[in-house]
Amino acid sequence: MPKQKRKKLTAKKIWGWLHLWLGLISGLVVLISMLGAMVFVWEEELTRMVYADKVYADVVYDEVLPPSELFARVRQAYPDKTFRSLQASRDLHKNYVFRTFKRAKERGWTWTSGIAYYQAVYVNPYTGKVVGHVDKKRDWITLSRFLHQNLLLDSRIGTEIVGAAALIMVFLALSGLYLWWPKNRRMLRQRMQIKWKARFKRVNWDVHSVGGFYTWIFILFFAGTGLVWTYDWWNDSVYRMLGDDPEKVFERPESPAYDGYTPAAVLDLVFVDAKTRQPAWDNISLSVPNPERDKGTISVSLSYDHPDSWWDTRDRFSYHPESGALHHAFTHADKSTGEKWRNSNYAMHVGSIWGWPTKIIASLCALFFASLPVTGFLIWWGRKKKSKTVTRTRGTIPQKKLPLVPQNIQAYDGPSRKSN
């Protein structure tokens, strides 16, 4: 065998061995995480459908109540909870959403054990009626997100496990492409189509190999956009690749001093002013500073569709919590490429960046990614069983079959004396 050919075979065996065992190690994590992702992609649509009685207002008037009045209503309905943010939609038939979250004093090893409470409270903006709440700690739609994000384990444990699996997926996509690559054009056609009429083992192989070829770029994309929440070095590397200094992105002026009190009139003024600064807004989020801190701003974020941009566009305005004066404006036009990417990373990761078409792609990809550990395991298990069968066959010495002798005929034992 030529030396060059022997090296190629050795390299392919090494890549195949790594691809196999890294796939087996990360397989269960990938399977569970991707099943959660497949559901969470449709979080917004599922929430509107499952909780329609809370999401949509039963009464719609011409004018909404000011935010200060709505904050007072929700705090009165839940006196033991802390509310510092509201979310509103341009859809006049949707209720406002107030979220409240508090970590548990002692965190266990599961995600729910580290949370004292986590609720989304829905309030009719026209009447101030508190419609009800969704317990996000037990909501199956929310749980699908954290099943994907940290396997429903505490974030200090689960996020690291999922992050490591995502890194392995990057390697598996590249090594799988190397193993798939055909030797010549004649084999190329065979490697690019699934023979559905073949035996199960062949179909399973084709689904894993051919399907992996068509989706390897999506594996790199979704794994890459997910790793920014696990590893700072990955996040900073993307910034540098886009020409930004990680130490200088999202620079903000220092927050003003804050004595823990925000006048109601200031809160209402800020809400109106931010909407006038971006009239095309679709969704608005307002957050008040933490009264336990001595510095802070009223932050307003407005998302909207920009006709000339494919990024997830949003403007953010910060206001003085006591006077309501504009403290800092950070619009989409002011952002660098790295900042636009970071603001859009979540939308790209969950497939909402361009609406339902990209959501369908993300959901189908998650389903296929979940199948890869299964099809890969079946390939390995089939080879293992075949190897055992061959070993047993080779270890058995076949015995030569002798012709059967009828019972009424005596075996020949040499010439008799009478014959002499």
Disulfide bonds with the S-S distance in Angstrom:
none
